[in-house]
C-alpha cells in the first residue's frame, strides 16, 4: 500500500494512500480545517485516477422544518460557531430564481422568499462541498439544520495524477481552490 505526501506547500499537510483493493484514503489539513476523503482508484497508462463516490452526501441535515404564516424563509444552523456563520452563504432556490443571504448577528439566515424548493449552503472553509438540501414540503419556510460529519468530506471526481519516479504529480481540485491551478507533487512515503 503506497502512500504519498504533498510537498512544497507550506503549512498544509495532505496525503493519499492507495490500497491494494483499488480503494484510496485521503487527508488534508490546513489551519483549523482537517478533512478527509475516500474512494476508488484505477491505473490509466501512467496516470492514477481517483474517484470519490459520495456526491449525494451533504454536510447538513434538516432537524426540523415548519410553516409559519406570513414569514419569509428563515434558516438556523445548529452547532455552528460565529466564525462559520461569518464565512457561510446560503441560497434559497425556487425554479430559476435564487436569493443569497449571510447570517445575521443571531445566526439566522433570513430570506424574503416565502418558500424554498432547495437550500444551498456554501462555506469558504469547504469550497468543494456545497450542500444541496431538499425540504420535505416546499410550503415550509422555517428550518433548523444540523451540521454532520459529511461536511468534512473532500469531493472530487476523475482526478488524474501522473506517476513519476518519486511519487505522483498533477492538478488537484481542492488545492487549486486555495493555491491556484498548478501542478502539485505528492512524494512516495518511505
C-alpha positions as CSV (number, residue, x, y, z in Angstrom):
1,X,0.0,0.0,0.0
2,X,2.0,3.0,-1.2
3,X,1.2,6.4,0.5
4,X,2.1,9.8,-0.8
5,X,2.5,13.2,0.9
6,X,2.1,16.6,-0.6
7,X,5.4,18.5,-0.8
8,X,6.3,22.2,-1.5
9,X,3.2,23.8,0.1
10,X,3.9,25.4,3.5
11,X,1.5,24.9,6.4
12,X,-0.5,22.3,4.5
13,X,-0.5,18.6,5.2
14,X,-2.1,16.4,2.6
15,X,-1.7,12.7,1.7
16,X,-3.1,9.9,-0.4
17,X,-2.8,6.1,0.4
18,X,-3.5,3.7,-2.5
19,X,-4.8,0.4,-1.1
20,X,-4.3,-2.9,-2.8
21,X,-8.1,-3.3,-3.3
22,X,-8.1,-0.2,-5.6
23,X,-9.6,2.0,-2.8
24,X,-7.8,5.1,-1.5
25,X,-7.8,7.2,1.6
26,X,-7.1,10.9,1.5
27,X,-6.4,13.5,4.2
28,X,-6.0,17.3,4.2
29,X,-5.1,19.7,7.0
30,X,-4.7,23.4,6.6
31,X,-5.1,25.7,9.7
32,X,-8.2,24.6,11.6
33,X,-9.6,22.6,8.7
34,X,-8.9,18.9,8.9
35,X,-10.7,17.0,6.2
36,X,-10.7,13.5,4.6
37,X,-11.9,11.6,1.7
38,X,-12.0,8.1,0.3
39,X,-13.0,6.3,-2.9
40,X,-11.6,4.2,-5.7
41,X,-8.5,4.5,-7.9
42,X,-7.6,3.0,-11.2
43,X,-4.5,3.0,-13.3
44,X,-4.8,4.5,-16.8
45,X,-1.4,4.3,-18.5
46,X,1.0,6.5,-16.4
47,X,-1.9,8.1,-14.5
48,X,-3.6,7.1,-11.3
49,X,-7.2,8.3,-11.5
50,X,-9.1,9.0,-8.2
51,X,-12.9,8.9,-7.8
52,X,-14.9,9.8,-4.7
53,X,-18.3,8.1,-4.8
54,X,-20.3,10.2,-2.4
55,X,-21.7,13.1,-4.3
56,X,-25.0,12.6,-2.5
57,X,-23.5,13.2,0.9
58,X,-24.1,16.6,2.3
59,X,-22.7,18.3,5.4
60,X,-26.1,19.3,6.7
61,X,-29.4,17.6,7.7
62,X,-32.8,19.1,8.4
63,X,-33.5,18.8,12.1
64,X,-36.9,20.4,11.7
65,X,-39.0,22.3,9.2
66,X,-42.2,24.1,9.8
67,X,-44.6,26.6,8.1
68,X,-45.0,30.0,9.7
69,X,-47.7,32.1,8.0
70,X,-46.7,35.5,6.6
71,X,-43.0,34.9,7.0
72,X,-40.1,34.6,4.6
73,X,-37.8,31.6,4.7
74,X,-35.7,31.5,7.9
75,X,-32.8,29.1,8.5
76,X,-30.8,28.4,11.6
77,X,-27.8,26.1,11.6
78,X,-27.2,24.3,15.0
79,X,-23.7,23.6,16.2
80,X,-22.2,26.4,14.0
81,X,-20.0,29.0,15.6
82,X,-19.6,32.6,14.8
83,X,-16.5,32.1,12.5
84,X,-18.5,29.6,10.4
85,X,-21.6,31.9,10.2
86,X,-19.4,34.8,9.1
87,X,-17.9,32.6,6.3
88,X,-21.1,30.9,5.1
89,X,-23.6,31.9,2.4
90,X,-26.9,30.3,1.9
91,X,-29.2,30.4,-1.1
92,X,-32.9,29.8,-1.4
93,X,-33.8,28.4,-4.9
94,X,-37.2,28.3,-6.5
95,X,-37.2,27.3,-10.1
96,X,-34.8,29.6,-11.9
97,X,-35.0,32.2,-9.1
98,X,-32.5,32.3,-6.2
99,X,-31.8,34.6,-3.3
100,X,-28.5,34.7,-1.4
101,X,-28.0,35.7,2.3
102,X,-25.4,35.6,5.0
103,X,-26.2,35.1,8.7
104,X,-27.4,37.9,10.9
105,X,-25.9,38.6,14.3
106,X,-28.1,35.9,15.9
107,X,-27.0,33.3,13.4
108,X,-30.2,33.2,11.3
109,X,-30.3,33.3,7.5
110,X,-33.4,35.4,6.6
111,X,-34.9,35.5,3.1
112,X,-37.7,37.5,1.5
113,X,-38.7,34.3,-0.5
114,X,-41.8,32.8,1.0
115,X,-40.8,29.1,0.2
116,X,-37.8,27.1,-0.8
117,X,-37.6,24.3,-3.3
118,X,-34.0,23.9,-2.3
119,X,-31.5,25.4,0.1
120,X,-27.8,25.6,-0.9
121,X,-25.1,26.1,1.7
122,X,-21.6,27.3,0.8
123,X,-18.8,27.7,3.4
124,X,-15.5,29.3,2.5
125,X,-13.7,26.5,4.6
126,X,-15.3,23.8,2.4
127,X,-15.4,25.3,-1.1
128,X,-15.7,21.9,-2.8
129,X,-18.6,20.8,-0.7
130,X,-21.6,23.0,-1.4
131,X,-24.6,21.3,0.3
132,X,-27.9,21.0,-1.6
133,X,-30.8,20.4,0.8
134,X,-34.3,19.5,-0.4
135,X,-37.1,20.3,2.0
136,X,-39.8,17.6,2.5
137,X,-42.6,20.2,2.0
138,X,-42.0,23.2,-0.3
139,X,-44.6,25.1,1.7
140,X,-42.4,25.1,4.8
141,X,-40.4,28.2,5.4
142,X,-38.7,27.8,8.8
143,X,-35.7,25.3,9.0
144,X,-33.3,24.2,11.6
145,X,-30.2,22.5,10.0
146,X,-27.6,20.4,11.8
147,X,-24.0,20.0,10.8
148,X,-22.9,16.4,10.3
149,X,-19.5,14.7,9.8
150,X,-20.0,14.6,6.0
151,X,-19.2,18.3,5.8
152,X,-15.5,17.3,6.3
153,X,-15.5,15.0,3.2
154,X,-13.4,16.2,0.3
155,X,-15.3,15.8,-3.0
156,X,-13.6,15.2,-6.3
157,X,-14.0,13.0,-9.4
158,X,-11.7,11.9,-12.1
159,X,-8.6,13.4,-10.6
160,X,-5.6,12.4,-12.7
161,X,-2.2,12.2,-11.1
162,X,0.8,11.2,-13.2
163,X,3.2,8.5,-11.7
164,X,6.8,9.8,-11.5
165,X,10.0,8.2,-10.2
166,X,9.4,9.8,-6.8
167,X,5.6,9.8,-6.5
168,X,2.6,11.4,-8.1
169,X,2.0,14.8,-9.6
170,X,-0.8,16.8,-11.2
171,X,-3.5,19.3,-10.7
172,X,-5.7,18.7,-7.7
173,X,-9.2,20.4,-7.3
174,X,-9.2,21.2,-3.6
175,X,-5.6,22.5,-3.7
176,X,-6.4,24.5,-6.9
177,X,-9.1,26.4,-4.9
178,X,-6.5,27.6,-2.4
179,X,-3.3,27.8,-4.3
180,X,-4.5,28.3,-7.9
181,X,-4.3,25.8,-10.8
182,X,-0.9,24.3,-11.0
183,X,1.0,21.0,-10.7
184,X,1.2,19.6,-7.2
185,X,3.8,17.0,-6.1
186,X,3.0,14.0,-3.8
187,X,6.2,12.2,-2.8
188,X,6.0,8.5,-2.0
189,X,6.5,7.9,1.7
190,X,9.4,5.6,2.5
